[in-house]
Amino acid sequence: MRYSLLCLLVVVVISATAQDHGFPFGQVTYRELDITGYEKDTSAVAVVLNEFGEAYIDNGNYHNLLFEYHTKIKILKRQGIEKGTIEIPLYKGESKIELIRSIKASSFNYENGSMKETKLDSKNIFKENFNKRWDVAKFAIPNVRVGSVIDVMYVIESPFIFNFRNWEFQDDIPKMKSEYWASIPGNFVFNISLKGYLKLSKNENEVVRDCFSPGGGNVANCARFKWGMENIPAFKEEEYMTAKSNLLSMINFELSEVNYFDGRTDKITKEWKDVEEELRKDDKFGVQLKRGKDIVDEHVTLLVAGETDPLNKAKKVYDFIKSWYRWDDVYGMMSEFGIKKAFDKQSGNVGDINLSLVAALKYAGLNVEPVILSTRDNGFPTELHPVLSDFNYVVAKLNVNDKVYLLDATDDFLPFGLIAKQCLNGKGRVLGEKESYWYELKPGEKSKQITMISLKLGDDGVFTGTIQASFTGYEALAKRKEIYRAGSEQGFITELSKKMTDLEIKNYKIENAEELSKPLVLKLDIEMSGYGNMNASNLLFSPFIIGKWQQNPFKSAERLYPVDFGVSPDESLILNLEYPGNYEVIELPQKVGLALPNSGGRYLYEVQNVGNRLTLNSSLQISRTFFSSEEYHFIKELFNRVIATQQADLIFRKKS
């Protein structure tokens, strides 16, 4: 949504003094004290009974931006007592700071059958220096316990009059009601957006006359917006989601334009064509892309000498840049040190390394473009207009023989054509030679594992045999990192043995650990015991020795936001088991065949028994990376079936 005074011409014009809003402080009812649970969410540790906020320009004092906040919360469970500890972030500029103008806070409890209010003492309010840009005001409301109602009200005064505070309707506890008003002078034009997946119950606006009078005879009307929601569910984080900021229901402000009283106009929000030109001339971005010759001329010339195939040429340059640099774990789309200095140091941030990669590929005569993006934990970038602060990463987009390869040289374990899973976050902006464009960031490969198990059950009740697991794509990347963290292949096997308590690894072999373009292959000779006495009537065996899902990642009864795998899992297991002729399998498991709607994936499971040989086939394939909230129940049920199947034992019975 984009709001300005232009869209408010049809609404009623009111006086700047007419303001009936919010709710009074300290008016807690016995009915609120009697609340013991929240029927819409019985797991809630606390619930917001009411919440109100307002942002407006103060016409007195220094004409600062005021933000009033008021909330009333019921504590339902012991874990909810922490809601009585309040932290208020306060922004610091180079010479100006935000201040708290006033704070009121109280707890309300039953004492001897009557209501008792315990007030916050101002002496117990503390301010801490959090970092260079933020202070935090902290206080703990006294006498907060299960059953309490807490009431908090404060006012923040900010000299940063263009920074209207965003409003989060959702929190980690449910809210019965939340409302936010913002009075914006007509001189300011904001891009205002409603994020998240919940709908507003209140969405009103009006013009307030003469609400902004900064002096010098200058006066402006304001646009007052009123937004509200009711019965707001708690935001519950689950697996396979992008940044919380993408999904949380909230009102977001972004300054687009300032119109001064003297007729001047500052356009804050620019068009991509303007930003492209700025980036091309930027010393930390575009200028660096022209310096390939300065840093890699000898190296690249030697690498590609005599090489005519452009793909092989690109792989050699990529491997060189990746092996040359050590990433300092700092994100950023810009070069921090300049690629010449970073190259000499053999170390740098994401921008230093990947802009060096783009520059080197360009110098080698290849068709390559930088792609700026936002990582999964940083949120989606704004697509309507350029907001460079949304981006925190850059990769290379290589175009060879009508095929596109996304390249990232910051990680030693990334093969050619794969970028970090953190980068698979919606779309990135490609900065081409003539113009920029959005490009969907898709994984170069799946996360794939194929496991083949061959076992023989002896008369002594011991299983012996082999396991061969092949990992490709992002699964191979993860396993190579596990080996690295373990310190050695032997260390990795030792850690693996700890996870597989009923199994003894007699011998092992790991293939292609350092050949990133090939699947990583793990071969194990194993022996398993402890599954029961062969003289007993029954013997239980769990066939999913490796690659077993321990629990369903999808736990919520419903999910209001999408499932985003980033990389789709693809897992197959084939088991061949030979057992003694004097035993038989009791009740072979039923065949399972489940498919997700819209070709989203499938799960197949089948066990066959011929003579004294048993064969098991299990295949889980998720074909898409993104599933809407409407598809959540389907994918949750599919994983329920996967886990139920994998947890079921095969039962062998001794023949009579």
Wavefront OBJ file of the C-alpha trace (Angstrom):
o trace
v 0.000 0.000 0.000
v 1.176 3.543 -0.747
v -0.479 6.374 1.127
v -0.261 10.145 0.654
v -2.598 13.070 1.135
v -3.785 12.627 -2.452
v -5.763 9.562 -1.451
v -7.504 11.364 1.423
v -9.445 14.066 -0.411
v -12.772 12.333 0.066
v -12.577 11.832 3.811
v -13.898 14.070 6.531
v -11.608 16.928 7.590
v -11.402 17.254 11.378
v -9.759 19.482 13.950
v -6.275 18.655 15.157
v -7.577 18.594 18.735
v -10.270 15.955 18.173
v -8.704 12.729 19.364
v -10.658 9.949 21.044
v -8.519 6.848 21.132
v -6.672 4.285 23.181
v -7.758 3.057 26.606
v -7.174 4.498 30.072
v -4.200 3.423 32.171
v -4.836 1.470 35.364
v -8.417 0.441 34.690
v -8.159 -3.311 35.258
v -11.350 -5.257 35.929
v -11.993 -8.214 38.214
v -13.120 -10.111 35.124
v -9.615 -9.662 33.663
v -8.048 -10.855 36.922
v -10.312 -13.935 36.841
v -9.062 -15.042 33.391
v -7.201 -18.372 33.714
v -6.697 -19.307 30.074
v -7.184 -18.246 26.480
v -9.551 -20.564 24.667
v -8.326 -19.588 21.194
v -4.815 -20.760 22.139
v -4.673 -22.975 25.227
v -0.867 -23.144 24.985
v -0.507 -19.368 25.414
v 1.672 -18.347 28.382
v 0.187 -14.843 28.312
v -2.278 -12.853 26.239
v -2.430 -9.174 25.299
v -5.832 -7.888 26.373
v -5.423 -4.561 24.602
v -2.671 -2.666 22.822
v -2.585 0.819 21.369
v 0.082 2.994 19.788
v 0.224 6.374 18.116
v 2.918 8.327 16.271
v 2.660 12.072 15.566
v 4.732 15.261 15.381
v 4.813 17.348 18.572
v 3.952 20.967 17.769
v 5.674 22.142 20.925
v 9.256 21.968 22.163
v 11.540 20.865 19.311
v 8.787 19.544 17.018
v 10.039 16.002 17.521
v 8.302 12.774 16.594
v 6.388 11.259 19.508
v 5.521 7.598 19.817
v 2.978 6.649 22.487
v 2.649 2.986 23.441
v 0.192 1.306 25.807
v -0.361 -2.396 26.461
v -2.264 -4.521 28.980
v -1.214 -8.165 29.344
v -2.650 -11.112 31.291
v -0.073 -13.607 32.650
v -1.429 -17.145 32.264
v 1.517 -19.451 32.940
v 4.877 -19.354 34.684
v 6.723 -18.917 31.369
v 4.709 -15.744 30.785
v 6.151 -13.941 33.816
v 9.024 -12.725 31.608
v 6.530 -10.409 29.903
v 6.868 -8.249 33.008
v 10.433 -7.382 31.987
v 10.297 -4.580 29.425
v 13.029 -3.482 27.005
v 12.618 -0.325 24.899
v 15.123 0.267 22.051
v 16.235 3.892 21.556
v 18.033 4.953 18.381
v 21.228 7.045 18.457
v 22.457 9.207 15.587
v 25.726 11.047 15.244
v 24.554 13.997 17.351
v 20.941 13.218 18.279
v 19.309 10.523 20.388
v 15.854 9.228 21.177
v 14.614 9.734 24.732
v 11.831 8.374 26.889
v 9.544 11.222 27.868
v 7.444 9.245 30.367
v 6.866 5.710 31.680
v 4.043 4.253 33.755
v 3.809 0.570 34.650
v 1.903 -1.446 37.245
v 0.944 -4.993 38.096
v -2.512 -5.917 39.371
v -3.157 -8.989 41.535
v -5.594 -10.464 43.995
v -4.555 -9.778 47.602
v -6.897 -11.123 50.302
v -9.774 -11.186 47.856
v -9.271 -7.623 46.648
v -7.378 -6.092 43.752
v -3.979 -4.612 44.565
v -1.926 -2.376 42.278
v 1.897 -2.405 42.551
v 3.507 0.526 40.748
v 6.904 0.708 39.061
v 9.386 2.937 40.888
v 11.176 5.225 38.417
v 14.423 4.478 40.293
v 14.252 0.967 38.840
v 14.418 2.102 35.210
v 17.854 1.604 33.673
v 19.413 2.507 30.334
v 22.140 0.416 28.733
v 24.400 1.059 25.768
v 23.545 -1.825 23.440
v 25.775 -0.863 20.509
v 26.907 2.128 18.464
v 23.400 2.834 17.165
v 21.116 1.682 19.984
v 20.517 2.191 23.688
v 18.004 0.043 25.566
v 15.820 1.219 28.457
v 14.996 -1.667 30.791
v 12.738 -2.198 33.774
v 10.979 -5.054 35.571
v 7.413 -4.486 36.697
v 7.171 -5.459 40.388
v 5.046 -8.287 41.803
v 4.358 -10.043 38.489
v 3.161 -13.628 38.879
v 0.786 -16.115 37.295
v -2.641 -14.471 37.292
v -1.297 -10.912 37.184
v -2.502 -8.246 34.789
v 0.277 -5.824 33.831
v -0.321 -2.360 32.425
v 2.498 -0.464 30.656
v 2.469 2.966 29.026
v 5.382 5.030 27.757
v 6.186 7.860 25.335
v 9.332 8.018 23.172
v 10.512 11.358 21.832
v 12.582 11.139 18.649
v 14.430 13.906 16.769
v 14.365 11.666 13.700
v 11.022 12.967 12.469
v 11.077 10.943 9.248
v 11.451 7.617 11.086
v 7.868 6.693 11.855
v 7.943 3.482 13.891
v 6.758 0.267 12.334
v 3.977 -1.525 14.191
v 3.980 -5.266 14.792
v 0.494 -6.652 15.235
v 1.879 -10.108 15.971
v 4.094 -11.257 18.812
v 5.017 -14.585 20.380
v 1.819 -14.405 22.454
v -1.721 -13.876 21.121
v -3.461 -10.514 21.235
v -7.161 -9.832 21.669
v -6.861 -6.363 20.181
v -4.113 -4.179 18.694
v -4.502 -0.725 17.159
v -2.078 1.817 15.717
v -2.599 5.432 14.656
v -0.124 7.518 12.682
v -0.539 11.217 11.887
v 1.744 12.122 8.990
v 2.234 15.750 7.858
v 1.264 16.399 4.249
v 4.853 17.412 3.538
v 5.946 13.780 3.982
v 5.082 11.027 1.525
v 5.582 7.472 2.766
v 5.359 4.082 1.180
v 3.268 2.261 3.780
v 2.842 -1.474 3.521
v 0.938 -4.119 5.432
v 3.131 -7.201 5.721
v 2.166 -10.681 6.799
v -0.867 -12.875 6.234
v -3.500 -11.457 8.590
v -6.250 -9.028 7.608
v -7.013 -5.687 9.194
v -10.244 -5.356 11.166
v -9.851 -1.571 11.078
v -8.449 0.502 8.219
v -9.494 4.138 8.338
v -7.995 7.508 7.481
v -8.838 11.174 7.824
v -7.354 14.626 7.285
v -6.460 16.606 10.396
v -6.242 20.375 9.836
v -3.201 22.389 10.896
v -1.670 19.484 12.793
v 1.924 20.412 11.865
v 3.164 23.938 12.576
v 6.971 23.969 12.768
v 7.167 27.764 13.024
v 7.832 30.640 10.668
v 4.126 30.800 9.863
v 4.276 27.419 8.144
v 1.334 25.078 8.693
v 0.380 21.739 7.147
v -2.480 19.313 7.413
v -1.881 15.698 8.389
v -3.115 12.370 7.175
v -4.153 10.309 10.176
v -4.241 6.566 9.576
v -5.948 4.100 11.898
v -5.173 0.397 11.638
v -6.401 -2.398 13.852
v -6.591 -6.155 14.232
v -8.517 -8.393 16.617
v -8.058 -11.970 17.811
v -4.479 -12.044 16.574
v -2.786 -15.451 16.858
v 0.711 -15.748 18.299
v 3.485 -15.954 15.752
v 5.022 -19.408 16.130
v 8.280 -20.142 14.388
v 8.656 -23.499 12.654
v 11.164 -25.172 10.423
v 11.460 -24.165 6.777
v 10.551 -20.496 6.999
v 12.378 -17.409 5.825
v 13.043 -14.385 8.049
v 10.423 -13.613 10.658
v 10.273 -10.065 9.270
v 8.901 -11.465 5.992
v 5.983 -13.157 7.714
v 5.033 -11.134 10.774
v 1.836 -9.109 10.338
v 2.949 -5.488 10.662
v 2.666 -1.954 9.306
v 5.902 -0.810 7.679
v 6.900 2.785 6.836
v 9.416 3.913 4.259
v 9.973 7.577 3.480
v 9.515 8.290 -0.218
v 9.481 12.085 -0.566
v 9.802 15.292 1.466
v 8.169 18.534 0.260
v 9.609 21.581 2.036
v 7.674 24.777 2.694
v 10.032 26.753 0.421
v 9.026 24.629 -2.576
v 11.990 22.237 -2.594
v 11.375 18.504 -2.958
v 13.645 15.665 -1.910
v 12.837 12.354 -3.576
v 14.104 9.726 -1.151
v 12.834 6.712 -3.066
v 14.650 6.414 -6.376
v 14.151 4.399 -9.515
v 16.365 1.471 -10.425
v 17.919 3.329 -13.348
v 19.226 5.952 -10.899
v 20.516 3.358 -8.449
v 22.186 1.365 -11.248
v 24.173 4.409 -12.310
v 25.189 5.143 -8.731
v 26.351 1.556 -8.206
v 28.380 1.567 -11.433
v 30.250 4.642 -10.180
v 30.520 3.498 -6.570
v 34.111 2.968 -5.408
v 33.023 -0.037 -3.371
v 31.031 -1.722 -6.126
v 31.091 -0.803 -9.812
v 34.623 0.600 -9.804
v 35.854 -2.681 -8.281
v 34.403 -4.682 -11.188
v 36.783 -2.892 -13.554
v 39.869 -3.894 -11.604
v 40.141 -7.517 -12.641
v 43.320 -6.755 -14.562
v 44.854 -5.085 -11.528
v 44.605 -8.156 -9.335
v 44.399 -11.355 -11.346
v 45.975 -10.647 -14.730
v 48.898 -13.051 -14.383
v 46.905 -15.697 -12.560
v 43.928 -15.703 -14.915
v 46.100 -15.550 -18.021
v 47.966 -18.662 -16.905
v 44.770 -20.431 -15.842
v 42.904 -20.010 -19.105
v 45.867 -20.238 -21.482
v 44.900 -22.563 -24.300
v 41.425 -23.222 -22.843
v 38.725 -22.711 -25.472
v 35.718 -24.115 -23.622
v 34.068 -21.205 -21.736
v 32.608 -23.441 -19.025
v 35.965 -25.033 -18.225
v 37.519 -21.582 -18.291
v 34.921 -20.357 -15.768
v 35.490 -23.347 -13.474
v 39.225 -22.706 -13.373
v 38.734 -19.038 -12.497
v 36.116 -19.919 -9.864
v 38.342 -22.534 -8.207
v 41.252 -20.101 -8.160
v 39.301 -17.265 -6.508
v 37.699 -19.620 -3.998
v 41.027 -21.142 -2.965
v 42.805 -17.772 -2.874
v 40.524 -16.041 -0.381
v 39.514 -16.697 3.200
v 36.090 -15.268 4.033
v 36.111 -13.155 7.235
v 32.462 -14.102 8.016
v 31.262 -10.560 7.243
v 28.267 -10.104 4.932
v 27.844 -7.167 2.568
v 27.193 -6.466 -1.104
v 29.917 -3.814 -1.183
v 33.667 -4.356 -1.130
v 34.887 -3.487 2.348
v 38.598 -3.113 1.625
v 38.682 -2.810 -2.196
v 39.468 -5.971 -4.125
v 43.127 -5.036 -4.648
v 43.762 -4.802 -0.921
v 41.591 -7.841 -0.193
v 43.430 -9.833 -2.868
v 46.799 -8.946 -1.365
v 45.514 -9.937 2.101
v 43.815 -13.059 0.670
v 40.896 -12.225 2.944
v 37.740 -10.161 2.778
v 34.003 -9.904 3.199
v 31.374 -11.282 0.788
v 31.642 -8.186 -1.428
v 35.437 -8.330 -1.600
v 35.473 -11.988 -2.638
v 32.530 -12.217 -5.001
v 33.187 -8.894 -6.720
v 36.726 -10.206 -7.260
v 35.146 -13.295 -8.800
v 32.992 -11.205 -11.156
v 35.982 -9.032 -12.098
v 38.164 -12.094 -12.778
v 35.488 -13.796 -14.893
v 35.036 -10.567 -16.873
v 38.780 -10.344 -17.417
v 38.681 -13.927 -18.738
v 36.188 -12.772 -21.378
v 33.125 -14.468 -19.891
v 29.548 -13.197 -19.738
v 29.022 -12.527 -16.042
v 26.895 -10.133 -13.980
v 26.744 -9.371 -10.248
v 23.540 -10.250 -8.404
v 22.742 -8.417 -5.167
v 20.439 -10.272 -2.784
v 19.172 -10.529 0.753
v 19.864 -13.661 2.793
v 17.066 -15.737 4.304
v 17.550 -14.356 7.812
v 17.653 -10.766 6.505
v 14.192 -10.705 4.916
v 12.942 -10.252 1.371
v 14.124 -7.164 -0.533
v 11.505 -4.611 -1.555
v 10.590 -5.171 -5.211
v 8.468 -2.079 -5.889
v 11.419 0.302 -5.692
v 15.127 0.097 -4.855
v 16.051 -0.031 -1.169
v 19.753 -0.848 -1.112
v 19.746 -1.345 2.656
v 17.597 -4.446 2.039
v 20.543 -6.203 0.365
v 23.408 -7.805 2.288
v 25.047 -10.221 -0.188
v 26.319 -10.437 -3.754
v 26.976 -13.433 -6.017
v 27.981 -13.908 -9.648
v 25.547 -14.846 -12.416
v 27.456 -16.595 -15.194
v 25.823 -17.083 -18.575
v 27.377 -19.894 -20.654
v 25.839 -21.681 -23.630
v 22.275 -20.594 -22.792
v 22.646 -21.861 -19.239
v 22.880 -19.837 -16.032
v 25.196 -20.644 -13.125
v 25.037 -18.792 -9.817
v 28.461 -18.697 -8.170
v 29.636 -17.920 -4.636
v 33.344 -18.156 -3.820
v 33.108 -17.462 -0.074
v 32.726 -21.107 1.012
v 35.456 -23.681 0.350
v 32.860 -26.472 0.244
v 30.551 -24.929 -2.361
v 30.873 -26.642 -5.743
v 30.619 -24.738 -9.006
v 26.978 -23.771 -9.641
v 25.751 -23.810 -6.031
v 25.241 -20.824 -3.762
v 24.765 -21.022 0.003
v 21.292 -22.059 1.146
v 21.143 -18.761 3.034
v 21.086 -17.003 -0.355
v 18.013 -18.860 -1.628
v 15.594 -16.134 -0.624
v 13.093 -15.056 -3.262
v 14.688 -12.882 -5.932
v 17.977 -11.099 -6.420
v 18.637 -8.011 -8.534
v 20.962 -8.586 -11.479
v 23.007 -5.515 -12.392
v 23.457 -5.968 -16.128
v 25.575 -3.922 -18.472
v 22.631 -1.803 -19.633
v 19.898 -2.306 -17.048
v 19.042 -4.309 -13.961
v 16.326 -6.918 -13.511
v 14.952 -9.334 -10.928
v 16.101 -12.947 -11.057
v 14.605 -15.840 -9.086
v 17.157 -17.488 -6.843
v 16.716 -21.228 -7.310
v 18.952 -24.034 -6.012
v 21.325 -25.490 -8.589
v 20.644 -28.980 -7.225
v 18.432 -30.746 -4.695
v 19.508 -32.065 -1.322
v 19.725 -35.724 -2.309
v 20.639 -38.916 -0.477
v 20.489 -42.479 -1.798
v 21.158 -45.233 0.747
v 21.623 -48.900 -0.079
v 21.754 -51.403 2.794
v 22.595 -55.076 2.389
v 22.286 -57.228 5.524
v 22.305 -60.863 6.579
v 20.827 -62.083 9.837
v 22.848 -64.910 11.348
v 21.729 -67.758 13.582
v 23.335 -65.910 16.504
v 20.970 -62.947 16.117
v 23.643 -60.643 14.709
v 23.145 -58.606 11.526
v 26.191 -58.142 9.312
v 26.468 -56.315 6.035
v 27.161 -53.021 4.312
v 25.752 -49.543 3.992
v 26.475 -47.326 1.007
v 25.141 -43.776 1.116
v 25.561 -41.354 -1.762
v 25.087 -37.626 -1.117
v 24.710 -35.024 -3.854
v 23.912 -31.325 -4.044
v 23.271 -29.596 -0.750
v 23.307 -32.878 1.188
v 26.885 -33.489 0.013
v 27.750 -29.926 1.052
v 26.354 -30.564 4.551
v 28.222 -33.877 4.928
v 31.540 -32.392 3.809
v 31.133 -29.704 6.448
v 30.380 -32.361 9.067
v 33.637 -34.119 8.165
v 35.523 -30.826 8.401
v 34.032 -29.962 11.813
v 34.905 -33.446 13.085
v 38.561 -32.740 12.288
v 39.115 -35.847 10.164
v 37.305 -38.692 8.445
v 37.954 -40.881 11.483
v 36.502 -38.190 13.719
v 33.404 -38.069 11.517
v 32.988 -41.857 11.773
v 33.397 -41.671 15.557
v 30.606 -39.069 15.759
v 28.447 -41.180 13.436
v 28.944 -44.233 15.671
v 27.687 -42.270 18.683
v 24.418 -41.599 16.876
v 23.991 -45.247 15.816
v 24.162 -46.938 19.210
v 23.055 -50.428 18.087
v 25.573 -50.541 15.271
v 29.307 -51.184 15.178
v 31.271 -49.859 12.240
v 33.922 -52.473 11.368
v 35.389 -50.627 8.408
v 34.691 -47.502 6.397
v 35.589 -45.663 3.231
v 34.704 -42.119 2.176
v 34.978 -41.290 -1.504
v 35.151 -37.868 -3.195
v 35.461 -35.936 0.060
v 37.476 -33.254 -1.738
v 36.108 -33.647 -5.266
v 33.224 -31.246 -4.937
v 31.795 -31.892 -8.394
v 31.174 -35.553 -7.549
v 28.773 -37.186 -5.081
v 30.176 -37.838 -1.621
v 30.013 -41.590 -1.025
v 30.094 -43.210 2.408
v 30.732 -46.975 2.570
v 30.430 -48.853 5.853
v 30.951 -52.478 6.878
v 28.704 -52.953 9.889
v 27.619 -55.377 12.562
v 24.449 -55.000 14.599
v 23.385 -56.915 17.672
v 21.034 -56.425 20.578
v 17.872 -56.970 18.554
v 16.776 -59.961 20.592
v 17.494 -63.612 21.356
v 17.192 -65.927 18.372
v 15.719 -68.527 20.747
v 12.914 -66.107 21.598
v 9.664 -66.274 19.677
v 9.870 -62.799 18.161
v 12.694 -60.515 16.982
v 12.213 -56.802 16.243
v 14.228 -54.931 13.632
v 14.181 -51.235 12.682
v 15.198 -50.992 8.999
v 15.890 -47.213 8.921
v 19.415 -47.428 10.240
v 20.557 -44.169 8.671
v 18.759 -41.032 7.438
v 15.765 -41.429 9.740
v 13.460 -38.478 10.462
v 13.306 -38.200 14.261
v 10.291 -35.884 14.407
v 7.902 -33.975 12.211
v 9.269 -30.462 11.527
v 5.663 -29.294 11.087
v 4.005 -29.229 14.520
v 1.452 -26.408 14.470
v -2.242 -27.158 14.086
v -2.275 -24.487 11.399
v 0.330 -22.287 9.753
v -0.528 -18.856 8.421
v 2.707 -18.409 6.481
v 4.214 -20.531 3.669
v 6.601 -23.452 3.899
v 9.873 -22.540 2.202
v 12.373 -25.392 2.034
v 14.966 -23.355 0.165
v 16.290 -26.682 -1.099
v 13.985 -29.643 -1.655
v 14.852 -32.957 0.058
v 15.113 -36.121 -2.046
v 15.751 -39.296 -0.045
v 15.740 -42.930 -1.136
v 16.513 -46.093 0.815
v 16.832 -49.627 -0.543
v 17.267 -52.474 1.947
v 18.023 -56.094 1.066
v 17.880 -58.449 4.029
v 18.533 -62.204 4.115
v 17.348 -64.049 7.223
v 17.456 -67.689 8.444
v 14.992 -70.131 6.925
v 13.497 -71.033 10.294
v 12.117 -67.493 10.691
v 9.271 -65.679 8.966
v 8.125 -62.054 8.780
v 4.885 -61.290 10.599
v 2.488 -59.022 8.768
v 4.418 -57.145 6.144
v 3.826 -53.383 6.448
v 1.188 -51.981 4.150
v 2.284 -50.319 0.978
v 2.278 -46.509 1.185
v 1.774 -44.172 -1.730
v 1.116 -40.498 -0.988
v 1.281 -37.536 -3.344
v 1.109 -33.835 -2.559
v -1.287 -31.662 -4.591
v -0.006 -29.685 -7.553
v 2.913 -32.055 -8.180
v 4.457 -31.000 -4.874
v 6.082 -34.321 -4.106
v 5.421 -37.881 -2.996
v 6.262 -40.611 -0.526
v 6.458 -44.253 -1.597
v 7.106 -47.197 0.714
v 6.922 -50.906 -0.005
v 8.224 -54.091 1.603
v 8.337 -57.366 -0.311
v 9.281 -60.809 0.940
v 10.259 -63.749 -1.261
v 11.453 -66.891 0.500
v 13.861 -65.767 3.200
v 14.797 -62.505 1.450
v 13.182 -59.205 2.272
v 13.383 -56.058 0.145
v 12.370 -52.600 1.334
v 12.059 -49.497 -0.860
v 11.412 -46.052 0.586
v 11.408 -42.815 -1.405
v 10.628 -39.278 -0.229
v 10.724 -36.643 -2.942
v 9.698 -33.032 -2.437
v 9.452 -31.508 -5.897
v 8.887 -27.861 -4.993
v 10.615 -25.553 -2.554
v 7.580 -23.386 -1.761
v 4.176 -24.388 -0.376
v 1.363 -22.006 0.515
v -0.289 -22.002 3.942
v -3.322 -23.657 2.333
v -1.092 -26.623 1.447
v 0.360 -26.886 4.952
v -1.947 -29.658 6.165
v -1.045 -31.835 3.190
v 2.690 -31.585 3.756
v 2.289 -32.000 7.519
v 0.293 -35.193 7.007
v 2.824 -36.517 4.505
v 5.618 -36.130 7.059
v 3.411 -37.706 9.733
v 3.155 -40.793 7.529
v 6.894 -40.766 6.770
v 7.766 -40.726 10.468
v 5.158 -43.321 11.420
v 6.497 -45.622 8.697
v 10.134 -45.132 9.668
v 9.426 -45.773 13.358
v 7.627 -49.070 12.740
v 9.654 -52.235 13.377
v 9.698 -55.361 11.257
v 8.789 -58.397 13.358
v 10.396 -61.791 12.712
v 8.855 -64.909 14.268
v 10.432 -68.274 14.727
v 8.548 -70.943 12.815
v 6.872 -73.558 14.950
l 1 2 3 4 5 6 7 8 9 10 11 12 13 14 15 16 17 18 19 20 21 22 23 24 25 26 27 28 29 30 31 32 33 34 35 36 37 38 39 40 41 42 43 44 45 46 47 48 49 50 51 52 53 54 55 56 57 58 59 60 61 62 63 64 65 66 67 68 69 70 71 72 73 74 75 76 77 78 79 80 81 82 83 84 85 86 87 88 89 90 91 92 93 94 95 96 97 98 99 100 101 102 103 104 105 106 107 108 109 110 111 112 113 114 115 116 117 118 119 120 121 122 123 124 125 126 127 128 129 130 131 132 133 134 135 136 137 138 139 140 141 142 143 144 145 146 147 148 149 150 151 152 153 154 155 156 157 158 159 160 161 162 163 164 165 166 167 168 169 170 171 172 173 174 175 176 177 178 179 180 181 182 183 184 185 186 187 188 189 190 191 192 193 194 195 196 197 198 199 200 201 202 203 204 205 206 207 208 209 210 211 212 213 214 215 216 217 218 219 220 221 222 223 224 225 226 227 228 229 230 231 232 233 234 235 236 237 238 239 240 241 242 243 244 245 246 247 248 249 250 251 252 253 254 255 256 257 258 259 260 261 262 263 264 265 266 267 268 269 270 271 272 273 274 275 276 277 278 279 280 281 282 283 284 285 286 287 288 289 290 291 292 293 294 295 296 297 298 299 300 301 302 303 304 305 306 307 308 309 310 311 312 313 314 315 316 317 318 319 320 321 322 323 324 325 326 327 328 329 330 331 332 333 334 335 336 337 338 339 340 341 342 343 344 345 346 347 348 349 350 351 352 353 354 355 356 357 358 359 360 361 362 363 364 365 366 367 368 369 370 371 372 373 374 375 376 377 378 379 380 381 382 383 384 385 386 387 388 389 390 391 392 393 394 395 396 397 398 399 400 401 402 403 404 405 406 407 408 409 410 411 412 413 414 415 416 417 418 419 420 421 422 423 424 425 426 427 428 429 430 431 432 433 434 435 436 437 438 439 440 441 442 443 444 445 446 447 448 449 450 451 452 453 454 455 456 457 458 459 460 461 462 463 464 465 466 467 468 469 470 471 472 473 474 475 476 477 478 479 480 481 482 483 484 485 486 487 488 489 490 491 492 493 494 495 496 497 498 499 500 501 502 503 504 505 506 507 508 509 510 511 512 513 514 515 516 517 518 519 520 521 522 523 524 525 526 527 528 529 530 531 532 533 534 535 536 537 538 539 540 541 542 543 544 545 546 547 548 549 550 551 552 553 554 555 556 557 558 559 560 561 562 563 564 565 566 567 568 569 570 571 572 573 574 575 576 577 578 579 580 581 582 583 584 585 586 587 588 589 590 591 592 593 594 595 596 597 598 599 600 601 602 603 604 605 606 607 608 609 610 611 612 613 614 615 616 617 618 619 620 621 622 623 624 625 626 627 628 629 630 631 632 633 634 635 636 637 638 639 640 641 642 643 644 645 646 647 648 649 650 651 652 653 654 655 656
